[in-house]
Amino acid sequence: MFFSLQQNSIANTILMFVLIFIIFYFFMIRPQIKRQKIEKKFQEDLKIGNYIVTNSGIHGKIIDITDHFCILETIMGKVKLEKNTISKELTQLRYSSNK
């Protein structure tokens, strides 16, 4: 009698851990993977002439692109940045009339 009660307790504990993992997967892991895919596609689609904002708030226009770096033209001059520091594109939002 005691042995079957103990097995039932272990089964409930394992079931709880499985349910917690499923909840974490659908509410934390899966959305993060989706955001990473969107960010990677954004970085691959960068073009020369786009106006962008970096994570640190620097605004500029892309004047050259390499595999991992972008060269921005800002008010203060040219800046070389890694592609993963670019936050968002402003070409269509703010500068659509300047083209």
Salt bridges, closest charged atoms under 4 A:
ASP45 OD2 - LYS41 NZ 2.80
